[in-house]
Amino acid sequence: MIGVKVKILLGGVPFGCDNIGDEAILASVVQTLREALPEAELTVATADPSTATLLQVKTVPAFGFAGCPWEGFGAVVSQYDAYIWCGATGLSDYPNVALDLLEAAQNQGIATFIWGVGMDDELNPVFFRVHGKRRMLLSAFGLVNWYEGRLRRKLSRRIAAILPRCKGIWLRDEQSVRVLSSLGYSSAKIAADTAAFLRVPQEVLSQSRNDKKVGLCISTQRQVADLEGVREMLEVLRAQGCQVVGIPMNPKTDRELLERLGVECIPGTTPAAVMETAASCRVVLSSRLHLLILAASVGTQGLGIARGSKLDNWLANFGQKTEGSVYDCDWKQVTARLLEVLQQDPTTWQQTRNDAFQRLTARFQRARTELVDALQHLQ
């Protein structure tokens, strides 16, 4: 069955829209499928045409994102054997887009899968919180909670109608499975975040680590409230002889913010560039999940600033929790924690990391086998 020529369309969060974490997931999913099904034809829904050359895949527009309507998706997906939604927290950040695309594929008789996706415990407030004049009007009648509950109930009904028609659903952690269950689907299995298994070049792993170097990413999504606290942290770290390097996971918006804070950023805009820099650091501090994941993949400890539950879910693998949230963070305490890590013997962390990745790898491999088996039986 190894020569199965199944045609697979990959989609998810808006690939090709300046999010290095999303591109790391995509690259690793392509790597995983290509290794297991070398004859498969892989196509990616992306806003970046260069993905075709970079990953040696075919591309179609990013339906539902980047100004591309999803309505033309049905005609495109009908040419494939399988559609796999495989992007980050897209099922909680953009659930209606996800469900529209999955349903359109199912209506064409195409096998649908959800792979390695995370679920934040807070649905995207852009879509599931009331704003502006509507909030003022509903507040006057005490109906805000009722209306927001109505939005959630409507989503739950769609989830209960569409997801059972999928051929397989694997989420990246147990916490995500619980969130999805609370929204109406309780049969998801657990895999792991695919980005954690993106192949690391040997030259990255063999480079020397700077014990006074800190990697930093502060996201512009749900931006940190106390930027002055971040500036004070940077001053203390530099006074202690630390080198702070910016690793913007959005190479445009995150870079602009970090540079405004006086942090020099890496020039690279690829997952490989992120891993190379993270491997040279003793610790990274990030409010973006996938910097922590890529750092751990190269053996570098990460500290997180929460914006939702996903960073805590990841750090729980290592017996850690976030150091605060973007809304409420004691930056003096974060500074002290960073300095503490810099002074620690990294051996204990490395053992914790290795143990965690052994568990994650076993879980990932079981799920990958199940996904590949299901894809092989489509033809």
N, C-alpha and C positions, 0 to 999 in steps of 0.2 A: 504493500500500500504506500510505500515511501515516495512513489512517483506520481501521486495524485496531482492532477493539474487543475485544482480547484481555483476559481476566481474569487478573490476576497477584496472587498472594499472596506477600508479603515476610516473611521471618523470619530468625532468626539468633541472636546472643547475646540475652539477655533485654532486648529493647527496653522502654523505659518503667520501668526500674529504677534510676534515679538515676545514670546514666553519661552525661555530656555528650558524650563522644567517640562513643559508640554512637548517640546521637541526631543527631550531626552526620553520621555515615555514612548513617543512615536518611533524613534530610532531603535529602542530596545524591543518594541513589539515587532517591528520589521525583522530585526535580528533573530528573535525567537522563532517567528514563523518560517523564515528562510532556512534556518538550521533544521527545523522539523519537517518542513514541506518544501524542499528545494525546487520543485517543479511548479509550485503555486504561482499564480499571477497576482501580484499585489498592487493595489491602487489606493492612493491616499486622497481624502477630501481636505484640501489645504488652500490657504490664500497665498502661499509662496510657491511660485512655479519652480524655483531652484531646488525644491525638495526632490523633484524627479531625478536630477543629476546627483544630488547629495546622497540619496538613499537607493538609487537605481530602481525606482518604482514609477508607475504611471500616476498621473494626478487628475483630479476633477476639482471643480470649485468647492469652496467651503460652504456648502449648503446650510442656510440658517444663520450664517455668521458673515461678518465683513461685508455687509451690504448685499449679500447674495441670498435671495429668497429660497426657502426650502421647497416650494411647490414643484420645481422642476426635478426634484430628487427622485421621484418614483420612476420616471423614464430612464434615468441613469442607473439606478440600483437594479433595475430589472435585468440588466446585462450580466449580473454577478450571481455566484452561488451562495455567498454569505456576506452579511454586513456586520461589522464588529464595532461597537461603540467602546472606545478604549481610552478616553481622555480624563485624567486627573479627577477633579471633583465636579465634572460637568453634569452629572446626574442630580446634584443638589444646587449647583450654580446656575445651570440652564436646563432645568428638568423638562420644561415644555418643548424646547427644541429637540432634546433627546427623544422624547416620546413621539413627537411629530415624525421624526426621521425613522425611528424603529417601526412605528405603525405603517408608514408609507412603504417600507421594505416588506413588512409582513403582508400587506395588501397585494403586493406583487408576487407573493409566494416565495420570498427569499428567506433563507434561514438567518435569524438574527441572534447576536450574542452580545453580552456586556462583559468586558474583560478588565480586571485590575482597577476598577473605578473606586474612588473614595466617596463617602457621604459625610459632609459637614453636618454637625448637629444643628446648625442654623441655615435655613434655606436663604438663598440670595435675597437680601433686603431690598434690592432694586425692584424685584418682582413680587415679593411676598410681605412687604410692609407698605402701609398706606403713607403717602407723602402729600405735601403741598395743600392746596385748597380742599381736596377730598378729605384729607385727614382732619382739617379744621372743621369741616362740615360734620363728619362722622363723630368727632369728639364732642361736638355740641349736643349730640343725642346719646352719647355713651356707647357708640356702636363700633369703635375701632377694633376691639378684640373680636367682636362678632364677624366683622368683615374680613379681617386677616385669617380668622379660623375658617371662614368660607373658602378663601383662596386655597388653604391647605387641604380642606376636605375635597375640593374639586380635583386637586393634584392626586390625592390618594385614590380617588375613583379611577382616574386615568391609569395610574400605576397598576391597580388591581386588574384593569382590563387588558393592558398591553404587555406587561412583563411576563405573565404566565405563558405567553405565546413565544417567548424566546427559547432557543434550543439550549442555552446555558448562560448562567449569570454567576460571575466570580468577582467579588469585591476585594479590596486590598487589605482589609483588616476586620477584626471582629466587631469593632465599634461601628463601622460603616454598615455591617450586616444588621445590627440592631436598629440603626436609624432607618434603614430601608424597610425593615419589618414594621416599624411604627407608622410608616406611610402606606402600608398596604401590601407589601410583598415579603414573605417570610421564608422563602426557599433558596435564597442566595447562598453560595458557597464562598469560602475564604481562599484568596490567593495571596498576593503581595503586590506592592507597587513595582511595576515592571522596570522602572528607571533604576531601581537598585541593582539590577542585573545587566545593565549596559556594560559591554566589555570595556575594560580599562587598559589602555596601551601600556606595555611593560615599561617604557621609558618614564611614564608618569609614576608608576609604583616605585621605581628605583631611584627617584630623585631624593635629595636630602630635604629634611624638614627643618624649618626655622622655629626654634622654641619660643621666640618672642613675636611671632607673626600672627595676626588676627585677621581673618576674613570677615567682611561685614556686608550684609544686604538688608536695607530697610525698604520695604515695598511701598509703592504709591497706592496700592489697593488697600483700602481701610488703613490709611496712613497713620503712623504713630502720632499721638496727640501732643506729646511733650518733646518736640524736637530740640528744645534748649537742653533738656536732660541728656539727649544723645551727644550734643556738642560738648557738654561738660565731661561726659564719659570719655570722649576722644581726647580731650586735653589731659585727663589723668593718665590714660594709657600711654600717650606719647611721653609724658613726664617720667613714666616708669621705663622708658626705653623700648616700648613696643612699636612694631611696625603694623599699621592698619591699612589693609588693602580692600578696596571696594570690589565686590563681585555682584554686579547688577544682573538679576535673573530676568528682568525686562531690560534689554540693552538700551532702551530709549528713556522711558520714564524713571526707572530706578536709577539709572546713571545720572540723570539730571538732578535728582534729589540728593544722591550721595555726593556729587561734586559740589552742590550748593552747601553741603555740610563740611566741605573741605577735605573730602576723602578722594584720593587718587584711585581710579578704577582701572581694571584690566581692560585691554583693548579687545580681547576675544569675545565672540558672541555665540559660541557653540557649547554644547555639553562637554566636549573634550577640553575646551579652554577652561571651563569651570572646574572640572576635575583636576586639571594640571595645577591650577592655582590653589585649590583646596588642599591638595596633597602636600603643598609646601608650607601650609599653615599648621600651627599647633592646635588651633580651635577656630571655629567659625560661629558667628552670631547672626541669626537670620530671622526675619518675619515671613520668609517664603519657605515653604516646605521642601521644595526640591533642591535647594542648596544644602539642606541638612542631609537629604538622602544621598546626593552625589558625593558629599563630603564623607559620609560614613562608608560609602562604597570604596573610597581610597584610604580608609583608615583614620580619618580625621574626626575628632570629637566635635559635636555641634551643640550649641545652646540656642533655644528658641524663644521668640516673642510671639505669643499667640494672636491669631486673628480668626477665631473659630476653633473647632476642636481638632483639626487635622494635625497640627504640630504636636499636640499632646499625645494623640494616637500613635504617631511615629516614635516619639521619644520614649513612650512606655516600653518599647522593645528593649531599651537599654536601662530600664529602671529610673528614668528621668522624667521630669515634667518641665513645662515652660517656665521662664524666669519672670513672667508677667504678661500682660496683653498690650496690644497697641493702644487700648483705651486707658489702661491703668497700669503703670510700670514704675517701680522705684529704680531709677537709673543708677543711683549710687550703689544699690544692692547688686545690680547687674554688673557694674564695674568691679565690685569686690569679688563676685563669682568668677569673672573672667580672669582676674589676677590669681585667684585660687587655682584655677585649672592650669594656668601657665606655670605654676610652681609645682604641680603634682607630677609624680612619676607616671608617664603615659602607659606603663605596662598593664596596670589594672584596667584602664579603659580599653586597651586593645583586646584583652581577654573577654571583657564584657561584649565588645563589638563582635568578636569572632563567634561567641556563643549565640548572640542574637541572629547573626547572618546564617548560622547553621540551621536554626529553627525556620527562619524566613525562606531559606533555599529549599528546605524539605517541603514546605507548604507550597511554594511556587512551583516546584517540579511536579507535585501531584496534580495541581490545577492545570498546568501546561499539558500534561498527558491527557487529561480529560478533554481539554479544548481541542487538541490535535486529533484525538480519536473522533470527536464529533465532526470535525471538518473533513476528515478522511472518508467518513461515511456519507458525505453529501453527493458523491459520485460513484 
